[in-house]
Amino acid sequence: MLSRTADHLFWMARYTERAENTARMLDVHVQSALLPQGAEAMHLGWRGLLGISELTAAYTERHGEIDANKVLDFMVCDTDNPSSIQSCLRAARENARAVRGAITSEVWETVNQTWLESQRMLADGLCKFNPSAIFEWVKYRSHLSRGVTSGTMLQDEAFHFLRIGTFLERADNTARLLDVKFHALQSDFYGSANGRVQEHDFYHWSGVLRSVSGFEVYRKVYRDAITPERVADLLILRADMPRSLAACMMTVNEHLRAVANPQSRETLRRAGLLSAQLQFGLLDDIMATGLHAYLTHFLERINDLGAGISQDFLAA
């Protein structure tokens, strides 16, 4: 496969996954903003949301003070923001258009229709009076795109690069979400005296879980009150949780091996090492190191891995 084709497929998948993750985070925050809380807490929440995507500086330069409506517009509709939902859907569509011969007609039609419908929805002003409807729609279209890809494409190199892009982006976003949310709530990290989180914190931790479709999974696995330690365990080390760091890296490692070439040995080694450390890691060791330090180091390794993939397989 041409490296240019692999590059378009890789980024098509990453942008689709990024749009979904942004929609998930915004949806949960919009819902949690309805809970009783002070203006200071709400302000910190919106600032933390920008921090997850490293958009605080870009937002401040354009809009100044934090305002809920302006943050929503910036992260959903603003095409000058390359990480907005609309920009991600447009980038996914452009990358898909560039490699129409490498994907099935069903995949192209799904990606193209998503972009066209998103333009119509934003033109109708849906973002202003019902943002949750847009978020649910973006999640649905992302699920549909992955389902059509798995159900119609030959599982060749094109399919492998799509999966690598999807799960590398998912690992990055899950780590960012955990880092920002745990940092924001660190004053209440250990909950009340009996080990249970306070009622006020329950909604925040359940919101973190809902943003990764993990609330029902948590109940099924732990059958107990939500605690920060178990949230971290579920979203970092549980390989059977689809959006956990362990699950993402196992999938990235699997598909990287399927497209290995003579110059990718170091990239494969790094991916395999990171996957093994998550597979056999212990939460106590992570907490002893410090969750923020661990996640910061993980994000650095993810960025290095992405750079290695670009150097070994993709167009410059």
Sequence and secondary structure as in RCSB ss.txt:
>XXXX:A:sequence
MLSRTADHLFWMARYTERAENTARMLDVHVQSALLPQGAEAMHLGWRGLLGISELTAAYTERHGEIDANKVLDFM
VCDTDNPSSIQSCLRAARENARAVRGAITSEVWETVNQTWLESQRMLADGLCKFNPSAIFEWVKYRSHLSRGVTS
GTMLQDEAFHFLRIGTFLERADNTARLLDVKFHALQSDFYGSANGRVQEHDFYHWSGVLRSVSGFEVYRKVYRDA
ITPERVADLLILRADMPRSLAACMMTVNEHLRAVANPQSRETLRRAGLLSAQLQFGLLDDIMATGLHAYLTHFLE
RINDLGAGISQDFLAA
>XXXX:A:secstr
  HHHHHHHHHHHHHHHHHHHHHHHHHHHHHHTTSS  HHHHHHHHHHHHHHTT HHHHHHHH S  HHHHHHHH
HT TTSTTSHHHHHHHHHHHHHHTGGGS HHHHHHHHHHHHHHHHHHHTTHHHH HHHHHHHHHHHHHHHHHHHH
HHS SSHHHHHHHHHHHHHHHHHHHHHHHHHHHHTGGGTT STTS   HHHHHHHHHHHHTTT HHHHHHHH S 
  HHHHHHHHHT TTSTTSHHHHHHHHHHHHHHT  TT HHHHHHHHHHHHHHHS  HHHHHHH HHHHHHHHHH
HHHHHHHHHHHHHS  
